[in-house]
Amino acid sequence: MKNYEIKIHYTPEFDVYAYAEGECIVTKENYRTSEFSVDDYTKWKSGMLIQNALPYLNEGDREFLISGLSPKGFKQLCGDD
């Protein structure tokens, strides 16, 4: 179960950005993603594939959004491969 919050902020140019922050479902450690566009996040939540909606996020950040699993938790669960 995902256990994170989306935190939104505005740039001086009135662009809306956010990041996800919360507890990894495996390690129970806090994890924070890189910033992403709220518009792109909304596209993903509306059905677009995450790799198409948020291509600039790394695989670890995208996995955290999908499952709540941080990169460290993924390594613990699945190994280094």
Secondary structure, 3 states (H helix, E strand, C coil): CCCEEEEEEECCCCCEEEEEEEECCCCCCEEECCCEEHHHHHHHHCCCCHHHHCCCCCHHHHHHHHHCCCHHHHHHHHCCC
